[in-house]
């Protein structure tokens, strides 16, 4: 069932269907996407950086990044396009985090698991010591 909501972009009241923005803002967003897409599809623009694209078509970099994250722009044909790692902000071309952060998180998780296992072993050993003492 449809309901009235305020557009998350312009705050105008609209009847929500699928999107959380009004039809007018959605149309403007689609126009910006088409401008970006048209620009990068030209052979001479395939080496453009995020800043080059943003400046050429007057679309904010964060919106271009959103198009990439939504899967609307694929980076395989555009070697100079990157988006920020969710952890450190380094430029990446796939996934959510860079390889450095992936390794760091994996190491931290392994260390935490080791510490938990070690703590559990010590607790069991401590409990066994008290159980094995003869009663007086």
N, C-alpha and C positions, 0 to 999 in steps of 0.2 A: 504494500500500500504506500502511495506517495505521501510525503509530508512536507510542510513548509520549513525551510531552513534559510539561514543567511549564508551567502557565498563566502567561502574562506579567503577569497582574494579581494572582492570589492564590497563585501558585507551587504550586498543587495539581497532582498528576500526573493526566493524562487522555490519552485516545487521540485524537490529532490527526486531524482529517478535513480541513476546509477552513480553519477559523479558527485563530488562534494563541492563543485563549483558551478556557477550559473552558466547557462548556454552561451551568453555573451563572452564571458571570460574563457570558456572552453574554446570557442571559435578563435579568440585572439591567441590562445596558447597553441592551437593547431596551426595557425598562420605562422607563428614563430618557429614551430617545428619544421614546417615546410620550407621556410627561409633557410634554416640551418641545413636541412637535408639537400636542398637544391644547391647550396653553396659547396658542400663537401663532395657532392657527386660529380662536379666538374673536375676533369682530370688535372687541371693546373692547380686545384685547391686541395688535392689529396694529402699534401705534406703540411697542411696548415695546422697550427697549434690551437689549443683551446682559446687562447687570447686573440689569435688572428681571426678565428671564426666569430667570436663574440664581438669584436670590433667591426668586422665586415658586415654582419647582418643585424647588429644592435640587439643582441639577445644576451642576457647575463650568463656568465659561465655556470653558475649554480643550476640554471634551468637546462643548459646543455648537458650537464652532469646527470640531471634527473632523467633526461631522455635516454641517456646511456644506461642508467640503472634500471629503467623500465624495459630495456631491451629493444627500444625503438631505433637506436643507432648501434650498429655493430662495429667494433674497432678494428677488425681484422684487415680491412682495406685502408685504414688511416693510421699509419705508423706513428704519427706525432700526437695522437690523442690519448690522454690519460685521465683518470679520475682519482680522487684521494682515497687512501687507505682509511678505513673506519677507525683504526686505532691511532696511527701516527701521522696521517695526512700525506705520506709519500705517494707519488704518482704510481698507479697500477693500471693494468689493462684487463684484468679479469678477477672475479671473486670479490670478497669484501675487505680482505686484509692482505698486506704485502707478505712476501716470504719471510722477511725478518721478524715481523710480528707473529707470524704463524709458528716459526721456530721458537720464539720466546714464550708464546702461550703454551706450546706443547711441552717445553722444558719445565715451565711453571707447574703445569698439570701433573707431569711425571714426578716432580719434586713433592708436590702436595700429596699425591698418592703414596709415595714412598714414606713420607712422614706419618700419614694416617696408618699405614700398615705397621710401621715401626712402633707407633704408639699403642696399637692394638696388641702387638706381640709383647711389649713390656707390661701391659695391663694383665695379659694372660699369665705371663711368668710371675708377676707379683701375686696374682690370685693363687697360682699353684704353690707358691712358697708358703702361703698361709694355710692352705688346705693340707699340705704334707706335714706340717708341724704336729707332733704328738700332743694330745690334750693332757693337761696336768691336773 
